[in-house]
C-alpha cells in the first residue's frame, strides 16, 4: 500500500514537471510596440470555368502593444480575362489572452482595380475582418480570418456585386 502511494506521488510530481516544462517552452507571441510584421496569403483553385490565382501580402508596425498599422497589396487572376489589383492601408487590434492563440480584429481601406474582357474599373474598397492566429514559435504564426469587403462599384463576382466575403488562411512573421 505504501509503495503504491509513493508511486502515485512520483507519477503526479513527474506529470506536474512535464506540464510545467511544456508551458515554459510554449511560444510567447511577439506583439509589442516596435515589432514589425509581414503577412502572406494566397490561393490556387479552379472555379469550374477558369484557374484562379490569388496572392496578398501586408507589412505592419506595432505602434502600441497589440495594435498595428500597415499597408497591403494583392492580385487575383481568374483565367486570362479577369485581373484584380488591390492596395491600401490597414489597422488591427490583437487580443492578448496570455496564450499562443491570439484573436484579432481589423479594418482596411484602399483602391481596387479590375480589368475584364468587357471593361476595366476602379473603386474604393473598405474591409472589416476578424480571426485568430496560432503562434507555433515566438515570431511566426498561422491564422484564419473572415473578411467582409465593400466597394464603391460592382467589382466582385464578375462585376455583379459591391459586397463580398472571403475566408482567408495566412502566415505571419514578426521581427
VENQUIMO-V713770 format. One record per residue. RES is the residue in one letter. SS is DSSP state (~ for helix, > for strand, _ for the rest). PHI is phi in whole degrees, 0 to 359 (NA if undefined). PSI is psi in whole degrees, 0 to 359 (999 if undefined). Layout:
res=[RES:RES]
ss=[SS:SS]
phi=[PHI:PHI]
psi=[PSI:PSI]
//
This chain:
res=[X:X:X:X:X:X:X:X:X:X:X:X:X:X:X:X:X:X:X:X:X:X:X:X:X:X:X:X:X:X:X:X:X:X:X:X:X:X:X:X:X:X:X:X:X:X:X:X:X:X:X:X:X:X:X:X:X:X:X:X:X:X:X:X:X:X:X:X:X:X:X:X:X:X:X:X:X:X:X:X:X:X:X:X:X:X:X:X:X:X:X:X:X:X:X:X:X:X:X:X:X:X:X:X:X:X:X:X:X:X:X:X:X:X:X:X:X:X:X:X:X:X:X:X:X:X:X:X:X:X:X:X:X:X:X:X:X:X:X:X:X:X:X:X:X:X:X:X:X:X:X:X:X:X:X:X:X:X:X:X:X:X:X:X:X:X:X:X:X:X:X:X:X:X:X]
ss=[_:~:~:~:~:~:~:~:~:~:~:~:~:~:~:~:~:~:~:~:~:~:~:~:~:_:_:_:_:_:_:_:_:_:_:>:>:>:>:>:>:>:>:>:>:>:_:_:_:_:>:>:>:>:>:>:>:>:>:>:>:>:>:>:_:_:>:>:>:>:>:>:>:>:>:>:>:>:_:_:_:>:>:>:>:>:>:>:>:>:>:>:>:>:_:_:_:_:_:_:>:>:>:>:>:>:>:>:>:>:>:>:>:>:>:>:_:_:_:>:>:>:>:>:>:>:>:>:>:>:>:>:>:>:>:>:>:_:_:>:>:>:>:>:>:>:>:>:>:>:>:_:_:_:_:>:_:_:_:_:>:_:>:>:>:>:>:>:>:>:>:>:>:>:_]
phi=[NA:295:295:296:293:295:294:300:296:295:296:296:297:298:297:297:295:295:297:294:295:297:295:293:273:297:294:247:305:265:237:262:308:95:283:251:225:228:240:225:216:191:207:235:205:233:274:103:253:220:274:244:238:225:226:214:226:215:234:228:225:277:278:207:307:70:236:228:226:187:233:221:212:206:218:224:239:238:59:257:244:213:226:230:246:221:195:172:237:218:226:212:241:256:269:278:260:74:223:282:264:235:289:209:225:194:209:213:216:189:255:229:236:238:237:241:294:268:198:227:210:238:213:269:238:242:226:235:210:207:185:210:239:247:275:271:218:303:245:212:212:246:208:217:213:251:242:248:250:228:242:282:229:285:247:258:53:72:81:257:229:259:232:209:232:214:259:236:254:215:240:225:236:236:214]
psi=[316:322:321:317:322:320:316:317:318:317:319:315:316:319:317:319:317:316:318:321:318:319:320:330:353:146:143:111:137:79:35:163:136:348:145:156:152:127:139:135:157:168:145:128:174:116:9:325:322:164:135:130:127:127:140:142:153:148:129:163:130:103:347:156:127:5:128:158:152:194:155:160:149:163:144:129:127:106:211:0:13:123:133:127:142:154:152:201:157:161:146:142:127:132:118:110:359:23:184:345:122:107:154:156:153:179:160:162:141:189:147:128:127:134:120:176:338:324:170:148:153:143:161:136:134:140:146:143:160:147:202:150:146:118:111:343:170:329:10:146:157:148:174:147:156:126:133:121:139:127:159:349:165:96:343:161:53:27:20:342:149:354:138:159:156:141:127:136:137:168:147:140:142:135:999]
//
